[in-house]
Amino acid sequence: MKNILQRHFRGFTLIELLVVIAIIALLLSILMPSLRKAKSLAVRLRCTHNLKQIDLAMNMYLNSNDNTYPCAEDPLPTGHWLWMGRGWRSFLEPEMGGNIDANNPSILFCPQDKTSKEKYESTSYSYSMAFYHSPKQIDSLSTTEQTYKNPLPSIKQKDLNVKKPSGKIIIGEWLSNHSPIEGDAGWWCWKGSRNFLFVDGHTNMLKAKNIRAARDGFPDANLTFYGIKGIDWPATRQAE
């Protein structure tokens, strides 16, 4: 009887354990890329959700301000420019629950943003300066430096001024957070991909090369040709 029990309850041999470990390792190696991809997609969707919530806040702001977009003189008293996340956030703060700052960025911070937390006070999204300058003013600018070194008098723009709501970017990620690139210069480079919010409320993850070149030669929604009346996407120029 003892011999029979020993045969029935015999433990794993070393070879059997090694085989089981090898099978588990193989399964993990197959599953890990899919798990990482799923996690990355979940974070990207959260970023998209942020932009959708920002769109709601912007619409509430418009309803309370005679359908006029956030507008102020650059640079702001804080030293930031309105198009920078640290600049425009104060205008929509009441519509986003209030008390928004670097320690409580609310929906203004993309969870995959590795730079803005330390460098830009946890604000991941920028606001096109075409929404607080006239098309004529925007068309007078031709270099990237002029977006932060050449303050022009602000001119209020209304939502009716937008000619192509589905093609004009109003707010978007400054950095390529979901596909990190070396030397990321934000809207001032042709590398990477970013989440953008358009005037009509739709969002889109776009590669820089799929955005129409602006007046500074970059996919820069600040300096869109014809300003608020212009188009950032699609890249192929269509009849306007």
Secondary structure, 3 states (H helix, E strand, C coil): CHHHHHHHCCCCCHHHHHHHHHHHHHHHHHHHHHHHHHHHHHHHHHHHHHHHHHHHHHHHHHHHCCCECCCCCCCCCCCCCCCCHHHHHHHHHHHHCCCCECCECHHHCCCCCCCHHHHCCCCCEEECHHHCCCHHHHCCCCCCCHHHHCCCCCCCCEHHHCCCCCCCEEEEECCCCCCCCCCCCHHHCCCCEEEEEECCCCEEEEEHHHCCCCCCCCCCHHHCCCHHHCCCCCCCCCCC
